[in-house]
Amino acid sequence: MNKINAHICIIDDDESILFSLKLWLLKFYSEVSTFTHPKKIVLSTQIFPDLILLDMNFQKGNESGKEGMYWMQELKFRFPDALIFVFTAFGDVPLAIESLKKGAFDFILKPWDNNELVDKINTALQSHKKTEKKQVRNEELSFVWGKSKIIQQLKSQLEKIAPTEAKILILGENGTGKSALAKEIHQKSQRKNGKFISIDVGSINETLFESELFGYAKGAFTDAKKDKKGLLELAENGTLFIDEIANLSTQLQAKLLSVIQNRKYFRIGETQPRTLNARMIFATNEAIYEKVIKGEFRQDLLFRINTFEIELPALRNRKEDIPVLANYFFEKWKKFYQKNHLVLDKNCLEKLTLFSWQGNLRELENAFERAVILAEHQITIDEFADKSSISSEILDQDLKTMESKLIQLKLEEHQYNISHTANSLGISRAALYRKMKKFNISL
């Protein structure tokens, strides 16, 4: 019997269930992975499941299913294309129905019949396959474009760059959307049907990075029980995104330079080279040119990774985009938490542009997720009061008065340094002088 090409993941704290169910499902499907806790699959960088079987309880003595509901949402966020089946006890039908409302594809009552389980999985996979093309066609692109001049210029530039094989270096502060932009480039490239694989250099140590990037052969070191594909191999025909590239050690910089130059790499423990067939995109929030001057980053590697260099502006420097982004994040989290009755106060959008948003898009999105969770009927500016140094008194004023008082506050905050104040407001020195004259503000 030919196996169906599908990756099934089983998550259950009972290892006997994991063992027996894996043996059974391996008769029908090409790949089956098991995990004793959802956290382990969420943290994995090399798992791409087609279907997940999820138990609803992982703490002894707690049979409420709330933990499973939480992790189901996390799994949907981490693996948006995966189908999720939940395991529930016979008496927990209301919980199973609730899980369907929250996004589960189906539920399995314990104890289950193995043949019926396979039939359900096959039906789900077949149904998913029929709608896959439609979903891809209608899928939203990752990066949210605004209407600011700088973002529109970036969009125009990207239309020319994305379809090529050119290596791209994305610069920008934390939270400006570097990862999302990399996904957007992938979606607009000739490799869009391949996988988009990402790795954050800053989140793992040097030894792990090398094995994650290149993979290793069975027996290469003590814990190498079997061959493991590296990210370069997993990204074949697709795109590999390496974030925080400036944090890479000089030793690994040399190895990466060799891979880029020769388009060849070695799994750890192997002597036969493998061919690199993936586009590479890099990003950093560091002052990478200063690192080159200090000898902390190889100049020849920098030249290799930035055929094109894109700098994402901080949110404070593209404030006209805030209403667009705010609406997007509001709709996203309203849908995610199934609170479609919520409305957003229109005056709120204008006032949000006065906030500094030091955490950029990430801070704005987190603020909206929090607001959606807490709000009952309407989201107003009060939900964001803790995000700004602007007093509630200012927020009650008209826009002209708010702008005047904001400039005065920022001047005081930066001890009347014009350059620093202008930069914090996202405007030029000349524009700041014009506004000070307009509002009769003196130094």
Secondary structure by P-SEA (a helix, b strand, c coil): ccccbbbbbbbcccaaaaaaaaaaaaacccbbbbbccaaaaaacccccccccccccccccccccaaaaaaaaaaaaaacccbbbbbbbcccaaaaaaaaaaacccccccccccaaaaaaaaaaaaaaaaaaaaaaaaaccccccccccaaaaaaaaaaaacccccbbbbbbbcccccaaaaaaaaaaacccccbbbbbbbcccccaaaaaaaaccccccccccccbbbbccccccccbbbbbcccccccaaaaaaaaaaaaccccccccccbbbbbcbbbbbbbccaaaaaaaaccccaaaaaacccbbbbbbcccccccaaaaaaaaaaaaaaaaaccccccccaaaaaaaaaccccccaaaaaaaaaaaaacccccccccccccccccccccccccaaaaaaaaaaaaaaaacccaaaaaaaacccaaaaaaaaaaacccc
